[in-house]
């Protein structure tokens, strides 16, 4: 009752009806610890997803955890089933796409804004030996996965793309429109294309100091 009362105070009538629909769908189709997944949502491989408590997502969520049942591609370097691990109290906004062939972990209390892509794989190999040719169809190139790990208390802003093999430490902030690849320590402000660490939190001074 308290949740419904809060909704009536916050939304216009059509929004209330949609919210009730989404609450019912969440309770019917997702684990009890999931707070809300707004519809429409597109989820593949739900059995490979571990939801933390109080997970909440806006509409147009796409979670694609691709095992051999769904994948039509040849997957290299994957011995185990794919995993998507979502920590407690993670909040995701509208139009977020998470694509998994190997493993992606999203830590507790992470906040993800709209229009964000997080992926652990590339279609084709473009460095080292046995590189793929531009004359082959991309959809038939081998999928090359690398684990992605996003720490706790991370804020990911609008229109961010997080690429395969990326590791983001606890407490980081990712600026809007950034393309993130590589390994980043904890408590950094990261931004740019390609993204770089711009500031680091100073625990003694309680401030974000620019990295020279």
N, C-alpha and C positions, 0 to 999 in steps of 0.2 A: 504493500500500500504506500509506503513512504516513497519508493522509487516512482510509482505512477503519479503520485502527487507532485513530485519534483518535475516530472515530464510535463504535466499540465501547466505548470508555472513557467516553463522554459520554451515551449514550442507552440507554433500555431497548429490548428486542428489536423491538417493533412500530415504534418510532421509527426504528430502524436500517433496517428494511425500507423505510419511507417515504422515508428519506433517500437510500437507494440508488436507489429509483425516481426521485426528483427529480433526482439527479445524472445518471442515464441520459437522462431527458427533456431536461434542459438541454443535454447534449452533442449530442443528436440534432436539436433544433429551434432552437437559438440559436447565435450566433457563438461561436467558441472562446474569446474574451476574457471571456465571461460566466461567472462562478464558479458561481452557483446561483440558480435560480428554483424555489421550492417550489410544489407543486401542491395544489389547483387554481389555475390562473392564467388570466386572460381578457385576451387581447391582440388588438386590432384595428389594422390598419395597420402591421404590423411593419416593412414596407419603408421606412417614414418615421421609424423609430427608430434613433438612433445610440447604441449601448451602449459606454461606456468599459470599460476593463479591470477585472476583479474585481467586476463588478456582482453584488450578492446581494440576494434578495428573499424575504420570508416568504410564506405561503400567502394566497390570495384577492387577489393582485395584479390590478389592473385598469388596463391601459394602453390608452386609446382615442384613436387618432390618426386623426381623421375627415377623409378626403378626399371628393370628390364621389361616389365609388363607394358609400360607406356613408351619407353624410349625406342625409337626406330634406328638410333645411331649406334655406332660402335664406341663404347666407352673404354678409355684407357685408364690404367692405374686405379681401378676401383675394385677392391676385393670384397667390401662389405656393402650392406644395404645402405641407401642414402638416409641422411638424418637432417631434420630441421628441429633445433632445440631453442625454444622461446622461454626466457626466464619469467619471473614473477613481475606483475605490475607493468608490463610492456604495453604502450599505447601507440597505435598506428593510425595515421590519417588516411584520406582518400587516395585511391589509385596507386597503391604500393604493390610492387611485383617482386617476389622472392623466388628465384629459380635455383634448384638444388639437384646436383647429380652425385655429390659426395657428402659434404657436411657444412652446414651453416649454423652458428651459434649466436644468439642475440641475448645479451645479458639483462639482468634485472633492472627495472626502472628506466629502460631505454625509451626515448620518445622519438618517433619517426614521423616527419611531416609528409605532405602530399607529393605524389609524382616521383617516388624514389624507387630505384632499381638496386637490388642486391643479388648478385649472381656468383656462383662458384665455378663457372665453366666457360670455356670458349669453344666455338665451332671451328676447329682447325688449329694447326701448329704453325707459328709464324716466326720462330727463332730456333737456333740450334740446328740439329740434324732433322732430316725427313720433313722439311717444311711443306705446307700445302700450296698448291698452285692456284692462281686466280682463275684458271680455266676450268676448275671443277666446281660443281654446284655446292654452295656453302652448307646446305642441309644434309649433304652426304659426307661431309668431312668428319673426321673423328672428333668426338667431344673430349676435351682435355680439362679435367676438373682439378681444382685446388681449394682446400678448405678455407672458409672465411670465419673469423672470430671477432665479434663485436662485444666489447666489455660492458660493465655495469654503468648506469647513470650517464649513458651517452645520449646526446641530442643530435639528431640528423635532420638538417634543414631541408627546405623545398628543392626538388629537382636534382637530388644528389644521385650519383651512380657509384656503387661500390663494386669493385672488380675482383676477379678470382685471386685467391692467395692473400687477401688483405687482412691485417690484424690491427684492430683499433683498441687501445687501452682504455681502462676505466676512466670515466669523467671527461671524455673528450667531447668537443663541439665541432660539428662539421658544417661549414658555411654553405649557403645556398648555391646551387649550380656547380658544385664541385664534382670532379671525377677522381675517385680515391683508389689508389693502388699502393701496396707496400705495407710496411710495419711501422706503427706509430705508438710511442710510449703513452703512459696515462696522463690525464689532465692537460691536454693540448687543445688549442683552437687551430683547426685545420681548414684550409680553404684553397681554392684555385683549380685550374685545369692545366696540367695535373696538380693535384692537391699537395700542399706543403704545410708543415707546421709553422704557424705565425706567432703564437704566444703559448707560454706555459704558466700554469698556476704556481705562484710562490706561496707556500704554506706559511712561511714566517711573516711575510708582509700582507698576506690575505689579498693578493692582487694578481692579475694576469699580466705577466711581463713579456714584452716583445722579444722574440728570438732574433738576435743580430746575425 
